[in-house]
Amino acid sequence: MELTNISTVRELLSRHGFSFSKGLGQNFIINPDICPKIAENGNAREGYGILEIGTGIGVLTKELAMRADRVAAVEIDKRLLPILDETLADFDNVTIINEDVMKCDLHRVIAEQFGGLRAAVCANLPYYITSPVIMLLLESRLPIDSITVMVQKEAAQRLCAKVGTRESGAITVGVNYYGTVRKLFDVSRGSFMPAPNVDSAVIRIDLNDEILLSDEDEKFFFSIVKSGFSQRRKTVANALSSLMSIPKERTYDALASLGLPATARIESLDMQQLIALSQELREKE
């Protein structure tokens, strides 16, 4: 069954009485070139188990299953289960988990499904949940090597921006704290059914082996980052005073010790400066 053929897809969905859910951000891939490229760039190969988030009708799932030893796909929409039973009938190395990824015990899934295998994530993420899912995967410190996902093009630009530039945001800092991110390729809106109003891009995050900060220092660091970026037009001192009740003089002293001006804004600080600032402020608590 050719799962990127529009006529085939329409017939399949009609036969199962399936209609697209806007609330779940469902846009199924119909460009036959996309999913093989995601799989090949996303560690889908011998010796790996691949965690997929959101299956659609199984277009990417199929490509992953052809290459990796195991695939575990978390899909929230139970209406897709009978469709997947049909489209993935030829594969005995795929497990579909009908759960909400934000509530699913992913450590358990990886341990049960991929015992002895290295693991990676590949997914075509719904736009509305891109940042929460990426941060969940990173903050959970899953035993995975990489995260290869398709996201809205604008989100990809922010995720791949250089920390310390105007294009960066809290999510940029988060991703760069846990790993190294790069854009792989763009995907036009016409590659989907139904076509969204924006273009997409595929990015890959390679996870760091080392842990940069202790749990408590890390928690404080991200509080600084989230507070600063939530009021990014303000100076760091004003933002932290407003949202974290950190006295401005304390922030001025910390900035000065790093050779930074009192008027510094969060978006102007690179990763090393952000970590150093949080450490300075933490020591002065």
Long-range contacts (C-beta under 8 A, 24 or more apart in sequence): 1-86, 1-87, 2-32, 3-57, 3-58, 3-59, 3-62, 3-87, 4-29, 4-30, 4-31, 4-32, 4-35, 4-59, 5-30, 6-30, 6-193, 9-57, 9-193, 12-57, 12-83, 12-86, 12-87, 13-57, 13-83, 16-79, 16-82, 16-83, 18-79, 18-80, 18-83, 20-194, 21-77, 24-76, 24-77, 24-126, 25-126, 25-127, 25-128, 25-129, 26-56, 26-77, 26-126, 27-126, 27-192, 27-193, 27-194, 27-195, 27-196, 28-56, 28-57, 28-59, 28-192, 28-193, 29-56, 29-59, 29-60, 29-124, 29-191, 29-192, 30-191, 30-192, 30-193, 31-187, 31-188, 31-190, 31-191, 31-192, 34-150, 34-187, 34-191, 34-202, 35-59, 35-60, 35-62, 35-63, 36-63, 37-184, 37-185, 37-202, 38-63, 38-122, 38-124, 38-148, 38-150, 38-202, 39-63, 39-64, 39-66, 39-67, 39-68, 39-122, 40-67, 41-148, 41-184, 41-202, 41-204, 42-120, 42-121, 42-122, 42-146, 42-148, 42-204, 43-68, 43-118, 43-120, 43-122, 43-145, 43-146, 43-148, 44-68, 44-120, 44-122, 47-117, 47-118, 48-117, 48-118, 48-119, 48-120, 49-110, 49-113, 49-114, 49-117, 49-118, 49-119, 49-120, 50-119, 50-120, 50-121, 50-122, 51-106, 51-109, 51-110, 51-119, 51-120, 51-121, 51-122, 51-144, 52-121, 52-122, 52-123, 53-101, 53-121, 53-123, 53-125, 53-133, 54-101, 54-123, 54-124, 54-125, 54-126, 55-80, 55-84, 55-96, 56-80, 56-124, 57-83, 57-84, 57-87, 58-83, 58-84, 58-87, 58-88, 60-122, 60-123, 60-124, 61-88, 61-94, 62-87, 62-88, 62-91, 64-122, 65-91, 65-93, 65-94, 66-91, 68-93, 69-93, 69-117, 70-94, 70-95, 70-113, 70-114, 70-117, 71-95, 72-97, 72-109, 72-110, 72-113, 72-114, 73-97, 74-99, 74-101, 74-104, 74-106, 74-109, 76-100, 76-101, 101-133, 101-136, 102-129, 102-132, 102-133, 102-136, 106-136, 106-137, 106-140, 106-142, 107-140, 107-142, 107-143, 110-142, 110-143, 110-144, 118-145, 119-143, 119-144, 119-145, 120-144, 120-145, 120-146, 120-147, 120-148, 121-146, 121-147, 121-148, 121-149, 122-148, 122-149, 123-148, 123-149, 123-150, 124-149, 124-150, 125-149, 125-150, 125-151, 127-151, 127-152, 127-155, 127-196, 127-198, 130-155, 131-155, 131-171, 134-159, 134-171, 134-174, 134-175, 134-205, 135-171, 135-174, 138-174, 138-175, 138-177, 138-178, 138-179, 138-205, 138-207, 139-178, 144-207, 145-206, 145-207, 146-204, 146-205, 146-206, 146-207, 147-179, 147-204, 147-205, 147-207, 148-184, 148-202, 148-203, 148-204, 148-205, 149-202, 149-203, 150-187, 150-200, 150-201, 150-202, 151-200, 151-201, 151-202, 151-203, 152-198, 152-199, 152-200, 152-201, 153-186, 153-198, 153-199, 153-200, 153-201, 154-198, 156-183, 156-200, 156-201, 156-202, 156-203, 157-201, 159-203, 160-203, 162-270, 163-269, 163-270, 163-271, 163-274, 164-267, 164-268, 164-269, 164-270, 164-271, 164-273, 165-267, 166-267, 168-267, 169-229, 169-232, 170-225, 170-226, 170-229, 170-230, 173-225, 173-229, 173-271, 173-274, 174-222, 174-225, 175-205, 176-271, 177-212, 177-221, 177-271, 178-205, 178-207, 178-208, 179-205, 179-206, 179-207, 179-208, 180-205, 180-206, 180-208, 181-205, 181-206, 212-275, 213-275, 217-278, 217-279, 217-282, 220-278, 220-281, 220-282, 221-274, 221-275, 221-278, 224-274, 224-277, 224-278, 224-281, 225-266, 225-274, 225-278, 228-265, 228-266, 229-266, 229-267, 232-265, 232-266, 232-267, 233-265, 234-265, 235-262, 235-263, 235-264, 235-265, 236-264, 236-265, 236-266, 236-269, 236-277, 237-262, 239-266, 240-281, 246-281, 250-281, 250-284, 251-281, 253-280, 253-284, 254-280, 254-281, 254-284
